[in-house]
Structures are given as structure tokens and as C-alpha cells.
Amino acid sequence: MTPAELSRTVLRSVRGAVEEQELSVPVPARIVVQPPPRPGCGDYASNVALQLARQAGRPAREVAEILRKRLIGSAGITRVEIAGPGFLNFTLGDGAQAALVREVLAQGARYGDRSARGVGAGDVAGPGSSPDREPAPDRGPAPDPDRGPDPDPGPAPSARDVVVAEVLARIQAAAGVAAVDGGQAAPVATPPDLTALIARLGVDEARWVLLRPAAQDPVRVPERPVQRESNPRFRVQYAAARARALRRYAQELGFGSEPGDVGAPARGEAVGEGPSDGSVSAAQSLQTFHTLLATYPSAIETAARLRAPDRVVRHLEATADAFFRWHDVCPPLPVGEQKPLAVHRARLALAEAGGTVLANGLRLLGISAPEHL
């Protein structure tokens, strides 16, 4: 079960409770599921019971118990628990991770595009997102072409304004979210400072520098681009390129990818056991990486609703970091004289899914995703 499927399953449970008069509430348009705040609380969580409790005139835990009973035994859900004042925590079946990898690889460059998924915007909330936050205020109606030019057009757009407007149009199109200002931004001339910045840093670094800060934060321009892992933009591109390199190396070894159980130990490994030095375990790194891949579509949707392309940038940075942490404790390629096993094919498929997400995000921002770095 993918997160989007889980969201629809929970929505069906609410609809069923309403139809059978267990609950007297309007059926919500969508159900938000998101990664739990702490490890050990299942794979995903939802506050839907808390949202419905006031309308139902019943305690949230009572509403949660009604939904829990309906969700127990649902295909793909292993366990449903109630936590705190009424949160629902879900543990998915063993095939959930492989199903997500298959979905990402099947959709390829379209993964994250709402039209490819066929689900409502905002079904799944990513780390740091605000599913209940309202969109930015409307900035007024689109300009009337018959009115003629505005006698006071205001200051010329900055380099950041131009890049953000162009990227927002791409993000809104991918997320299926209507643009706030009528759908299309009026063409503007490239400001001289953008031209100078590109000449100084190159297109990729210039765009990353302008898109990374939130709207209220200052833009920090480096003296020159740094091609090493201390540079977040390079780290994201390097992770995408590394995923592609793994596939090439695997082909040289005579095997390909196949979604499956990536947590099963390969010979000589203790996958899933926490290391003695206290660093992140294989199971933790896998869960984090998987969650970021699953919530990439919602990161796009949130960025579109809030007009905040920096959310896409931060999601890509987190995904690249998670990829490297998982890659280091669960190598997708055989080590030494080891022969390729099923677990290597499954890990290779997960790495390819990660590379797909990173490349899709980079292209959405207008930044290259090179095959080699």
C-alpha cells in the first residue's frame, strides 16, 4: 500500500461510518496522512479523528476507535493503533515499500505529477509541511488586457522574483493547483543582476541560490560554486548521478533491479540492527529514505499551494542526505567476492527510485540532473 492508497482507505472508512450512521459528520474531501513524529509509532499517522470529533460532538478517541475497527484487516495495513488524544497510527504490510518503488519506477519522470497519480491534492503530507495551512492570500485579479498598461508598474522584478515566478508556474502545473494570479505570469525582461549571477555562478548554482531561501529570508550568494558535498546543490545532483551509476555498475556485474525486501540481510551483513556506535541504524535510514520518496508528491503540492518553491529544495536536500545514509549502511552492490542476491536487486530498485525523485525535483526547479559527476 502506498501513502496515497492509505489516504483513500482511511477516507473510505470515514464514508462508511457516516453512511451507517456511526458518525454524523460531513465526509471530508481528503484525508491527510503523514510520517509519525517519533520512531516506533508506525509508518504513518493521521489526525482525522481529532478533526471530526468537534463536528461529531464526541471525544476524539471515541471517533478514532470507530475508524480503527473499520480499518483493521484492510489490505496492506498490518496494525492500527490510537495514540495520544486520538491520533491514528498505521503500520503497513511488508510489501508497502516495494509497492512504492514500483510506483516510482513505473511513473518515472511523471512521478510527482498529479495527473499521473490521479488523486486529490494534499492526500499525503511531507515532513515539515502544513496540511491545514491556508494558501497565500489572493493577490488580486489578473490584469485586464483592455485596460492598457498600468501607469505605475512599480519596481522592476528582482532576479529572485523572475526565477521564483517561473518555477512556481512549473510546480503549480505539476501539482494541479491553480495559479493565484490567473494562470500565467506576464513575461518580464531578465534583470541584469540575474544575467550577472548566472555568468558568475552558472545556471544551476544561480537558480539554487535564489530558490533555496524562504520568501522572508535573505539570499546568500557565494563567491563561486563549490563542487563538493558541502554544497547542498551539488550533493543533490551527486546523489541523483550516483543512483544512475549504481545501475551501470550492476549491469556490468550482470544483474538488474527488482523491487522487493531491501531489509533482508545479505551475506555478512546485519541489516536492521542498530550499530554499536549509536549512529543511525539500517532500519531507521531505510524508513527515512522511503518516507521522503513517498512524500515527494505532497511536497510539490504544498509548494504550489503556499507559493514556496524553497519547500521543494529542502525536500530534495533531505532526500539526498537520506539516500547517502541508507546507501552507506545498505550497499546496493555486492561487496568483494559476494555474488548478487535478491536483496541487492531490491536495493538497486530503491536506489533507482531515489534517483528518479531527485532528478524529477531538479528538473522541476530548472536545474540539471547530469548522468555523471
LINGI-V357820 format. One record per residue. PSI is psi in degrees with one decimal (* if undefined). NEAR is the number of other ideal C-beta (glycine too) atoms within 10 Angstrom. Layout:
[[PSI:NEAR] [PSI:NEAR]]
This chain:
[[129.6:21] [163.5:22] [-38.5:28] [-38.6:20] [-38.1:21] [-43.6:25] [-44.0:25] [-34.3:17] [-43.4:19] [-40.2:27] [-39.6:18] [-35.2:15] [-37.9:23] [-45.2:24] [-40.9:14] [-39.6:15] [-34.6:21] [-44.6:16] [-33.2:10] [12.0:10] [25.4:7] [-29.3:15] [142.4:23] [85.0:12] [155.8:17] [138.4:9] [123.0:15] [156.3:15] [-28.6:9] [159.1:17] [127.1:26] [126.5:21] [147.4:27] [162.6:21] [143.2:23] [155.4:19] [-22.2:11] [149.4:8] [152.8:12] [5.4:6] [29.0:17] [-172.6:20] [-36.3:24] [161.1:27] [159.1:22] [143.4:24] [25.1:21] [-35.6:25] [-38.5:26] [-36.4:17] [-34.2:19] [-17.6:25] [-44.3:21] [-44.8:11] [-34.3:13] [-16.0:19] [32.5:9] [157.7:16] [146.2:13] [-38.9:21] [-31.0:18] [-42.1:14] [-42.6:28] [-38.6:27] [-37.2:15] [-45.8:21] [-37.8:25] [-45.0:19] [-36.4:13] [-28.0:20] [-22.3:18] [130.7:12] [-2.6:8] [141.6:18] [128.8:8] [-11.0:16] [120.9:22] [-39.1:15] [142.2:14] [124.6:21] [154.6:14] [130.4:18] [148.2:16] [-139.9:14] [-9.3:13] [21.1:22] [144.4:21] [123.9:26] [131.6:20] [132.8:27] [121.1:15] [165.0:21] [169.4:16] [-23.7:11] [4.3:14] [-42.9:23] [-41.7:26] [-36.4:18] [-40.6:16] [-43.8:23] [-43.4:25] [-41.3:17] [-45.6:19] [-47.3:25] [-35.3:16] [-39.2:11] [-27.3:16] [-124.5:13] [-13.2:11] [-3.3:14] [127.9:21] [-14.3:24] [123.5:17] [-37.3:20] [-24.4:10] [-28.5:16] [-30.2:19] [29.8:7] [163.1:19] [150.4:16] [138.9:18] [22.1:22] [-35.3:25] [132.1:29] [132.4:24] [171.1:25] [128.7:16] [-2.6:13] [165.4:23] [87.0:11] [-23.9:20] [3.2:10] [138.7:10] [151.2:8] [162.4:12] [150.4:12] [147.0:7] [136.4:8] [21.0:10] [168.5:9] [159.9:8] [152.8:14] [142.3:13] [116.8:7] [-21.9:6] [-8.6:5] [-18.8:7] [173.2:8] [148.7:7] [127.5:8] [-22.3:5] [84.2:5] [-11.4:10] [-175.6:6] [152.7:6] [145.8:12] [145.5:18] [171.5:14] [-43.3:22] [-41.0:18] [-44.2:16] [-47.6:19] [-43.9:24] [-42.6:21] [-43.2:17] [-42.7:16] [-38.4:21] [-39.0:21] [-40.0:16] [-44.9:17] [-43.4:28] [-37.5:20] [-42.9:16] [-36.9:22] [-10.9:24] [27.5:16] [130.7:22] [135.8:12] [144.0:17] [-36.2:18] [33.6:18] [-0.4:13] [-39.1:11] [133.0:9] [144.9:16] [138.6:10] [138.5:5] [153.5:13] [146.2:9] [122.0:12] [149.7:16] [-34.0:10] [-28.3:14] [-43.3:20] [-43.5:12] [-38.0:12] [-41.6:22] [-41.6:17] [-31.6:10] [-40.0:14] [-17.0:20] [158.9:14] [-48.5:13] [-50.0:20] [-39.3:22] [-45.5:23] [-41.7:27] [-44.0:26] [-39.0:20] [-29.4:24] [-21.9:22] [-42.0:19] [148.5:14] [164.4:12] [-33.5:12] [-3.7:5] [151.8:9] [154.2:6] [125.3:13] [114.7:8] [122.4:14] [163.3:11] [-38.8:7] [155.6:9] [141.3:17] [119.8:12] [66.2:13] [171.1:9] [-11.4:13] [-15.2:8] [115.5:16] [-39.2:16] [-45.5:26] [-38.4:19] [-40.6:18] [-46.0:26] [-39.0:24] [-40.2:21] [-42.7:26] [-42.7:29] [-37.0:18] [-39.8:19] [-38.9:24] [-36.2:19] [-37.9:17] [-40.1:21] [-41.3:17] [-44.0:10] [-38.8:12] [-39.7:22] [-37.5:11] [-31.0:9] [-5.6:12] [24.9:8] [161.3:17] [-174.6:13] [153.0:21] [113.5:14] [137.1:23] [-154.1:20] [104.3:14] [-10.7:26] [-11.2:17] [133.9:14] [135.1:14] [166.9:20] [126.8:10] [2.7:8] [158.4:16] [63.9:12] [134.9:18] [-8.1:15] [135.4:11] [132.4:13] [154.3:11] [-19.9:6] [1.7:5] [1.3:7] [173.8:12] [137.2:17] [166.7:17] [-42.2:22] [-41.6:16] [-44.4:16] [-37.1:20] [-45.1:23] [-43.0:19] [-46.6:21] [-46.8:26] [-43.4:23] [-40.3:23] [-36.7:23] [-41.7:25] [-33.5:25] [6.8:26] [-46.0:25] [-38.8:29] [-28.0:28] [-38.2:29] [-44.9:30] [-42.4:29] [-41.8:26] [-36.0:27] [-46.1:29] [-39.5:24] [2.3:19] [53.8:20] [81.0:20] [-18.3:27] [-24.0:17] [-34.9:24] [-42.6:26] [-47.9:26] [-35.6:19] [-40.0:25] [-40.5:30] [-45.1:19] [-38.5:20] [-43.3:25] [-43.9:27] [-41.6:18] [-37.5:22] [-48.0:29] [-39.5:17] [-44.3:18] [-43.8:25] [-38.2:21] [-32.8:12] [-17.4:19] [74.6:25] [128.7:16] [-20.6:26] [149.7:18] [148.6:17] [133.2:11] [-128.5:5] [5.3:5] [139.9:14] [150.8:11] [133.2:17] [175.2:15] [-35.9:14] [-32.1:21] [-38.7:24] [-37.9:18] [-41.4:23] [-38.6:28] [-41.2:25] [-41.8:23] [-41.3:29] [-40.8:29] [-38.2:23] [-41.7:26] [-42.2:29] [-35.3:22] [-46.5:25] [-45.7:28] [-43.5:27] [-40.4:26] [-44.1:25] [-41.5:25] [-45.6:23] [-36.0:14] [-34.6:21] [-1.7:26] [23.7:15] [142.3:22] [151.8:15] [79.4:20] [150.4:13] [-31.6:11] [140.5:7] [*:14]]
